[in-house]
């Protein structure tokens, strides 16, 4: 698996990442930006709000940060 600009084993089937691309007038496409894992926090607007309240993100009892996140079809019905 190629992730975060390196080849290696991967502990899960999915992990976060974001990339940006630009297309020039000739139609050529350029990879201009990528970020993985910890570099994505600035895109989670709610974290900016949580970081200023007394309890903050309240993730200290989680196995890893964002353990609370689930895909929309993974919640109990």
Secondary structure, DSSP 8 states (H G I E B T S, - for coil): -EETTEE---SSS---EEEEEEE-TTS-EEEEEEEEGGGGGGG-HHHHHHTTSTTTT--TTSSSTTTT---TTSS--
